[in-house]
């Protein structure tokens, strides 16, 4: 299975394997959340590694007039991926809207 991340980047499933230690940590009621966090973090990292130079170009999130918060398109895409995955996997949890 492959995953499509923002801007159509296609990532091979082999880059998205959650390490065995994540599944072996005794987290009790939070095991699903830990696995989801590890999976999404790996997908975000893969998107960062696969990003082209155009996706790495930073703009200022808080505007050009004295802005100090740089953000890339990959950052924006990853933030959307995290929100989308959390809402999909845990629809009954309370979420902060991004």
JOTASUL-V157543 format. One record per run of one state. SS is the DSSP state (H for helix, E for strand, C for the rest). FROM is the first residue (numbers start at 1). TO is the last residue. If there is no record, write none. Layout:
# JOTASUL-V157543
ss:from:to
SS:FROM:TO
SS:FROM:TO
This chain:
# JOTASUL-V157543
ss:from:to
C:1:2
E:3:5
H:6:8
E:9:11
C:12:12
H:13:16
C:17:19
H:20:24
C:25:27
H:28:50
C:51:52
H:53:56
C:57:57
E:58:60
C:61:69
E:70:72
H:73:89
C:90:98
